[in-house]
Amino acid sequence: MKRYHQLDSLRGLAALTVVVHHFAFIFAGLLWLDALNYTPLRIFKAGHEAVIFFFVLSGFVLSLPFYSDGQKVNIPHFFIKRLCRIYIPYIAAVGFSIAAYLAFYHPGLDSGFSSFFHDVWSTPLSFWLIVDHLILLGSFKDYALDPVLWSLSVELRVSLVFPFIMLFIKRFGWKSNVALGILLSGAALLLNNWAHPANPHPISSNLYFPLHYISFFILGALLAKYRVNLISSVMRLSVAMKYVLLLSGLMVYTYAGIGDAVVKRLFSGGGVWLSLAADWGIALGVCILITSTLSSPRISGLLEHKPIRFLGAISYSLYLYHSVALFSCIYAFHNLLPMWATLSIALCLSLLASSLSYYCIEKPSMALGRKWTSRPLRKLKEAKEAV
């Protein structure tokens, strides 16, 4: 089965924007930094947008084996490989976060940092906090050790139901599947509003918002289902129209995420539903960008360069470790080094930790998954691993 290496590179670039986002998000009161949200430079710090990108991309690659003609996916093997691929590196990152917290955190840091910065590592370490991070059941303070871990709980929870979702996706057309996604987002909104107290932020490990995020796995799977027709349609477009499509995808992806904030300011509105609707806009932009990439030999060629390919390879570890490296460096070097030097060290440490994690944890974990599934649990011809 074909592997789309250019999508790995896109994942790496998206992970890099998460790094930029968090490196910028620790500061408070910098008007010029806030102003970037309304310029084309926003795409370089679009952190939440990148997470939606990951979800759509996961849906795309996870669904590919289910579309293989004459082959059936061994469901137990799917779960085993997914746990090895996601959960083992996740557990290692949790351990690294705990060690960094114990080594570097101290209260009373000077002002000038954002509430985001002060929220992370401010929760006292406890036995039950660690247990919550290990078992990923229910709602918990998923930002306490590493602010990106909430999305991994979503990935793992969705993985448990994804093979069953694929039954619906394969059987019905895109309209029914999009309707299912909208229904799930609506259910997430209603359940959240009925909860006491309701969570005002749709970025959470609680049991409601994963229903919303499943929608983007569905969109990714639909994109994979119709990829041949979509690519053929785009390739028949004129060069000018191809550029229009690409720019449209970039615009929607970049600015849909602040659409809810603009509406709230202009009309004094509110509500979680605006944020959920903005996520759908981001996902639409992601679908356009993925289709444009797969349809363009030029873009695919650029994404095949070794540095970008390597960034794609370490993207998962980069996502897991950059915040821990950032917070460790700030607490370790505050009042000792200028901020630009601290951030530079944090970036280098992030890349180093990600590379080590990729070679020492990720690759052995994937090999372990292949080893454990080398003998079929039942006599089914399993599709080649796509993740």
C-alpha positions as CSV (number, residue, x, y, z in Angstrom):
1,M,0.0,0.0,0.0
2,K,1.3,3.4,-1.0
3,R,2.7,5.7,1.8
4,Y,2.4,9.4,1.2
5,H,5.7,10.7,2.5
6,Q,4.8,14.3,1.7
7,L,2.1,14.0,4.4
8,D,4.7,13.1,6.9
9,S,6.6,16.3,5.9
10,L,3.4,18.3,6.3
11,R,3.0,16.9,9.8
12,G,6.5,18.0,10.6
13,L,5.8,21.6,9.4
14,A,2.6,21.6,11.4
15,A,4.5,20.4,14.5
16,L,6.9,23.3,14.0
17,T,4.1,25.8,14.1
18,V,3.0,24.3,17.5
19,V,6.5,25.0,18.7
20,V,6.4,28.6,17.6
21,H,3.0,29.0,19.1
22,H,4.0,27.9,22.5
23,F,7.3,29.8,22.4
24,A,5.2,32.9,21.8
25,F,2.3,32.0,24.0
26,I,4.3,32.3,27.2
27,F,4.5,36.1,27.0
28,A,1.8,38.5,28.1
29,G,1.1,42.1,27.0
30,L,3.1,42.1,23.8
31,L,0.8,43.9,21.4
32,W,3.0,43.3,18.3
33,L,2.8,39.6,19.0
34,D,-1.0,39.7,19.2
35,A,-1.1,41.8,16.0
36,L,0.5,38.9,14.1
37,N,-2.8,37.0,14.4
38,Y,-4.2,39.4,11.8
39,T,-1.4,39.1,9.3
40,P,-0.2,36.3,7.0
41,L,2.5,35.5,9.5
42,R,-0.2,33.9,11.7
43,I,0.3,30.6,9.8
44,F,3.7,30.3,11.4
45,K,2.2,30.3,15.0
46,A,-1.1,28.6,14.3
47,G,-0.8,26.0,17.1
48,H,-4.5,24.9,17.5
49,E,-4.8,24.8,13.7
50,A,-1.9,22.4,13.6
51,V,-3.7,20.0,16.1
52,I,-6.8,19.9,13.8
53,F,-4.3,19.2,11.0
54,F,-3.0,16.2,13.0
55,F,-6.5,14.9,13.6
56,V,-7.5,15.1,9.9
57,L,-4.1,13.6,8.9
58,S,-4.6,10.7,11.4
59,G,-8.0,10.0,9.9
60,F,-6.5,9.9,6.4
61,V,-3.6,7.5,7.1
62,L,-5.5,5.3,9.6
63,S,-8.2,4.7,7.1
64,L,-6.0,3.7,4.2
65,P,-5.7,0.0,5.2
66,F,-9.5,-0.2,5.4
67,Y,-9.8,0.7,1.7
68,S,-7.4,-1.9,0.5
69,D,-9.1,-4.2,-2.1
70,G,-9.2,-7.9,-1.1
71,Q,-7.6,-7.2,2.3
72,K,-9.1,-7.1,5.8
73,V,-7.7,-5.2,8.7
74,N,-7.1,-7.3,11.8
75,I,-8.8,-5.2,14.4
76,P,-6.8,-6.5,17.5
77,H,-3.6,-5.9,15.5
78,F,-4.8,-2.4,14.7
79,F,-5.2,-1.7,18.4
80,I,-1.9,-3.2,19.4
81,K,0.1,-1.2,16.8
82,R,-1.8,2.0,17.6
83,L,-1.0,1.6,21.3
84,C,2.7,0.9,20.6
85,R,2.9,3.8,18.2
86,I,1.1,6.4,20.4
87,Y,0.9,5.3,24.0
88,I,4.5,4.1,24.7
89,P,6.1,7.4,23.5
90,Y,3.4,9.2,25.4
91,I,4.2,7.4,28.7
92,A,7.9,8.2,28.1
93,A,7.0,11.9,27.6
94,V,4.9,11.9,30.8
95,G,7.9,10.5,32.7
96,F,10.2,13.1,31.2
97,S,7.8,15.9,32.1
98,I,7.6,14.7,35.7
99,A,11.4,14.6,36.0
100,A,11.7,18.1,34.5
101,Y,9.1,19.5,36.8
102,L,10.9,18.0,39.9
103,A,14.2,19.3,38.7
104,F,13.4,22.8,37.5
105,Y,10.1,24.2,38.8
106,H,10.1,26.8,41.5
107,P,7.2,29.2,42.4
108,G,7.4,32.9,42.3
109,L,8.8,33.6,38.9
110,D,8.7,37.3,37.9
111,S,5.6,38.7,36.1
112,G,5.6,39.2,32.3
113,F,4.6,35.7,31.5
114,S,1.1,34.7,30.4
115,S,-1.5,32.8,32.3
116,F,-0.8,29.9,30.1
117,F,2.8,29.8,31.4
118,H,1.7,30.1,35.0
119,D,-1.0,27.4,34.7
120,V,1.5,24.7,33.5
121,W,3.5,23.1,36.3
122,S,1.5,25.1,38.9
123,T,-0.5,22.0,40.0
124,P,1.2,20.2,42.8
125,L,2.4,16.7,41.7
126,S,0.3,14.0,43.2
127,F,-0.2,10.3,42.9
128,W,-3.7,10.7,41.4
129,L,-2.5,13.3,38.9
130,I,0.0,10.8,37.6
131,V,-2.6,8.0,37.5
132,D,-4.9,10.3,35.5
133,H,-2.2,10.8,32.9
134,L,-1.5,7.1,32.7
135,I,-5.1,5.8,32.4
136,L,-6.6,8.8,30.4
137,L,-10.1,8.2,31.8
138,G,-12.5,11.0,32.4
139,S,-11.6,14.7,32.8
140,F,-8.3,15.7,34.4
141,K,-5.8,18.5,34.4
142,D,-4.2,17.5,31.2
143,Y,-2.1,20.7,31.0
144,A,-0.5,20.2,34.4
145,L,2.7,18.4,33.2
146,D,2.8,19.1,29.4
147,P,0.2,21.3,27.7
148,V,0.0,19.2,24.5
149,L,-1.0,16.0,26.2
150,W,-4.8,16.7,25.9
151,S,-4.6,15.9,22.2
152,L,-2.9,12.5,22.8
153,S,-5.8,11.5,25.0
154,V,-8.1,12.3,22.1
155,E,-5.9,10.3,19.7
156,L,-5.9,7.3,21.9
157,R,-9.7,7.4,22.7
158,V,-10.6,7.9,19.0
159,S,-8.3,5.0,18.1
160,L,-10.4,2.7,20.2
161,V,-13.5,3.4,18.1
162,F,-12.0,4.2,14.8
163,P,-12.4,0.7,13.2
164,F,-16.1,0.8,14.0
165,I,-16.4,4.3,12.6
166,M,-14.9,3.0,9.4
167,L,-17.8,0.6,9.0
168,F,-20.1,3.6,8.6
169,I,-17.6,5.6,6.5
170,K,-17.2,2.8,4.0
171,R,-20.9,2.0,3.7
172,F,-22.2,5.6,3.3
173,G,-21.4,8.5,1.1
174,W,-19.7,11.8,2.0
175,K,-23.0,13.6,2.8
176,S,-24.0,11.1,5.4
177,N,-20.5,11.1,6.9
178,V,-20.3,14.9,7.1
179,A,-23.8,14.9,8.7
180,L,-22.5,12.4,11.3
181,G,-19.5,14.6,12.0
182,I,-21.8,17.7,12.5
183,L,-24.0,15.5,14.7
184,L,-21.1,14.5,16.9
185,S,-19.9,18.1,17.2
186,G,-23.4,19.1,18.2
187,A,-23.6,16.3,20.8
188,A,-20.3,17.5,22.3
189,L,-21.7,21.0,22.6
190,L,-24.9,19.8,24.2
191,L,-23.2,17.4,26.7
192,N,-20.7,20.2,27.6
193,N,-23.5,22.6,28.3
194,W,-25.4,20.1,30.4
195,A,-22.3,19.4,32.5
196,H,-21.9,21.2,35.8
197,P,-19.9,23.3,35.5
198,A,-19.7,23.6,31.7
199,N,-16.2,23.8,30.2
200,P,-15.9,27.1,28.3
201,H,-12.8,25.9,26.4
202,P,-13.2,23.2,23.7
203,I,-9.6,22.1,24.2
204,S,-9.8,19.4,26.8
205,S,-9.4,15.8,27.7
206,N,-13.0,15.6,29.0
207,L,-15.4,13.0,27.7
208,Y,-17.4,15.5,25.6
209,F,-15.0,17.3,23.2
210,P,-13.4,14.1,21.8
211,L,-16.8,13.6,20.2
212,H,-16.2,16.9,18.4
213,Y,-12.7,15.9,17.4
214,I,-13.8,12.5,16.0
215,S,-15.4,14.6,13.2
216,F,-12.0,15.5,11.8
217,F,-10.9,11.9,11.8
218,I,-14.0,11.3,9.7
219,L,-13.1,14.1,7.3
220,G,-9.6,12.7,6.9
221,A,-11.0,9.2,6.2
222,L,-13.4,10.7,3.6
223,L,-10.5,12.5,2.0
224,A,-8.6,9.2,1.7
225,K,-11.8,7.5,0.4
226,Y,-12.2,10.0,-2.5
227,R,-8.5,10.9,-2.9
228,V,-8.2,9.5,-6.4
229,N,-11.1,11.4,-7.8
230,L,-10.1,14.6,-5.9
231,I,-6.5,14.5,-7.1
232,S,-7.7,13.9,-10.7
233,S,-10.1,16.8,-10.5
234,V,-7.4,19.2,-9.2
235,M,-4.8,18.0,-11.7
236,R,-7.3,18.9,-14.5
237,L,-7.5,22.5,-13.3
238,S,-5.5,25.3,-15.0
239,V,-2.3,26.5,-13.3
240,A,-4.0,29.7,-12.2
241,M,-6.9,27.8,-10.6
242,K,-4.5,25.5,-8.8
243,Y,-2.9,28.5,-7.2
244,V,-6.3,29.9,-6.3
245,L,-7.2,26.6,-4.7
246,L,-3.9,26.5,-2.7
247,L,-4.2,30.1,-1.6
248,S,-7.8,29.5,-0.6
249,G,-6.8,26.6,1.6
250,L,-4.0,28.6,3.2
251,M,-6.4,31.5,3.9
252,V,-9.1,29.3,5.4
253,Y,-6.6,27.3,7.5
254,T,-4.9,30.4,8.8
255,Y,-7.8,32.6,9.6
256,A,-10.7,30.3,10.4
257,G,-9.2,29.8,13.9
258,I,-9.6,33.5,14.8
259,G,-13.1,33.8,13.2
260,D,-14.8,33.1,16.5
261,A,-12.7,35.8,18.3
262,V,-13.5,38.4,15.6
263,V,-17.3,37.6,15.8
264,K,-17.3,37.8,19.6
265,R,-15.6,41.2,19.5
266,L,-17.7,42.7,16.7
267,F,-21.1,41.5,17.9
268,S,-20.3,40.9,21.6
269,G,-21.3,37.3,21.2
270,G,-20.2,34.3,23.0
271,G,-20.5,30.5,23.3
272,V,-18.4,27.5,22.7
273,W,-20.3,26.8,19.5
274,L,-18.3,29.6,17.8
275,S,-15.0,27.8,18.6
276,L,-16.4,24.5,17.3
277,A,-17.6,26.1,14.1
278,A,-14.1,27.7,13.7
279,D,-12.6,24.2,14.0
280,W,-14.7,23.0,11.1
281,G,-13.3,25.9,9.0
282,I,-9.8,24.9,9.9
283,A,-10.5,21.3,8.9
284,L,-11.8,22.5,5.6
285,G,-8.6,24.4,5.0
286,V,-6.6,21.2,6.0
287,C,-8.5,19.1,3.4
288,I,-7.8,21.7,0.7
289,L,-4.1,21.8,1.6
290,I,-3.7,18.0,1.7
291,T,-5.5,17.6,-1.7
292,S,-3.4,20.4,-3.2
293,T,-0.2,18.8,-1.9
294,L,-1.0,15.4,-3.3
295,S,-2.0,16.9,-6.6
296,S,1.1,18.9,-7.1
297,P,4.4,17.3,-8.1
298,R,6.2,20.6,-7.3
299,I,4.9,20.8,-3.8
300,S,5.5,17.1,-3.2
301,G,9.0,17.6,-4.5
302,L,9.7,20.4,-2.0
303,L,8.4,18.3,0.8
304,E,10.8,15.4,-0.1
305,H,13.9,17.4,0.9
306,K,15.8,15.6,3.6
307,P,15.6,18.3,6.3
308,I,11.8,18.5,5.9
309,R,11.5,14.7,5.8
310,F,13.5,14.4,9.0
311,L,11.3,17.1,10.6
312,G,8.4,14.9,9.7
313,A,10.0,11.8,11.1
314,I,10.6,13.4,14.5
315,S,7.3,15.4,14.5
316,Y,5.5,13.4,17.1
317,S,8.4,13.6,19.6
318,L,8.9,17.3,18.8
319,Y,5.3,17.8,19.7
320,L,5.7,15.9,22.9
321,Y,8.9,17.4,24.2
322,H,9.1,21.0,23.1
323,S,7.0,22.5,25.9
324,V,8.9,20.6,28.5
325,A,12.2,21.8,27.1
326,L,10.8,25.4,27.0
327,F,9.6,25.4,30.6
328,S,12.7,23.7,31.9
329,C,15.0,26.3,30.2
330,I,12.9,29.3,31.4
331,Y,13.0,28.1,35.1
332,A,16.7,27.1,34.8
333,F,18.0,30.2,33.1
334,H,15.6,33.0,34.2
335,N,17.7,36.0,35.4
336,L,20.8,34.2,34.2
337,L,20.5,34.6,30.4
338,P,18.7,37.0,28.1
339,M,15.4,35.6,26.9
340,W,16.6,35.2,23.3
341,A,19.4,32.9,24.5
342,T,17.0,30.9,26.7
343,L,14.6,30.4,23.8
344,S,17.5,29.4,21.5
345,I,18.7,26.8,24.0
346,A,15.1,25.6,24.5
347,L,14.7,25.1,20.7
348,C,18.0,23.2,20.4
349,L,17.1,21.1,23.4
350,S,13.7,20.4,21.8
351,L,15.2,19.2,18.6
352,L,17.8,17.1,20.4
353,A,15.2,15.5,22.8
354,S,12.9,14.8,19.8
355,S,15.7,13.1,17.8
356,L,16.7,10.9,20.7
357,S,13.1,10.1,21.4
358,Y,12.5,9.1,17.7
359,Y,15.5,6.8,17.5
360,C,15.4,5.4,21.1
361,I,11.6,5.3,21.8
362,E,9.5,5.7,18.8
363,K,11.2,3.4,16.4
364,P,11.6,0.6,19.0
365,S,7.9,1.0,19.9
366,M,6.8,0.6,16.3
367,A,9.1,-2.4,15.9
368,L,7.5,-3.9,19.1
369,G,4.1,-3.4,17.6
370,R,5.2,-5.2,14.4
371,K,6.7,-8.0,16.4
372,W,3.6,-8.5,18.6
373,T,1.4,-8.7,15.5
374,S,3.7,-10.8,13.3
375,R,1.6,-13.8,14.0
376,P,-2.1,-13.2,13.2
377,L,-4.5,-13.5,16.1
378,R,-6.9,-14.9,13.6
379,K,-6.6,-15.9,10.0
380,L,-7.0,-12.6,8.2
381,K,-4.7,-11.1,5.7
382,E,-3.7,-7.8,7.3
383,A,-3.2,-4.6,5.4
384,K,0.3,-3.2,5.5
385,E,0.7,-0.7,8.3
386,A,-0.1,2.9,7.2
387,V,1.0,4.8,10.3
